[in-house]
Amino acid sequence: ITGSGNIDELRLHPSTAQMTTYTYDNLLRLIAECSVNSTITYYDYDSFNRLLDIRDQFGNMRKVFEYNYGELSR
């Protein structure tokens, strides 16, 4: 590899291998996943560490979660 600049993520593996990369925050919550076909999925949590939403690499919401406890809600 030649050139200059910053590398954010480098995935090296044999051409016939399939690899998924997971990223966790300091609370050990899954915050990102890079799939075999290099698409990224992001996970967002609330202050109670509950999963709020799942977004694709373009920021589009793929799934949204809502928690209701009696009259309390998100």
N, C-alpha and C positions, 0 to 999 in steps of 0.2 A: 504494500500500500504506500503510495506516495502522495504528496500534496501537503497543504496546510489547512488549518481550520479545526473546529471542535467536533468531536464525535459524541453524540448523545447516547446512541445504542449501537452495538456491533454484535451481530449474530453470525457466528461461524459454525458451519456444520457440513458434513458430507452432502453432496448433491442429492442423494437418495434418502436422506434422513428427513424426518418431520419433527419440528420443534415448536413448542409453545412456551412463551416467556411470561412469567408472572411478576408483578411489582407490588410490594407491600409497603405500607407506611410504618411509622414508629410504633403504632398500636397493633401492628400485625394484621391490619385490615387489607384485603385485596383492593388495590386502587386502579390497576390496569392489567390488561392481558393482551398479548400480541400473539395472534393465532398462526397456524401453519402457513396460511396464505398472506401473512404480514398485515392483516387488518387489526386495528387496535380497538379495544373496548375499555371504557372508563367506568368506574364505580364510585358513587358519591354517597356519603353517610351524614346523618344528622348528629347533634350533640349527644345523643343517647347511643351512638354507634349502631344505629339501625340503617339498613340499606335504603336510600331514598330513590335513586334512579340509576339506570344503566344507559350510557351514551356511546355512540360510535365515534370513530376517529374524526368525524366532521362536526361533532357536537350535537348531532340529532338524537333525541330521546328515543331509546328502544323499548324501555320499560320503566314505569314509574310506580312506586310503592306508596301507599297511604296507610297510616296506622291510626286507629280510633280506639280510644279507651273511654267508654261512656261519652261524656260531653267533650272530652279533650280530643283534639285532632291535630294533625300536622300543622 
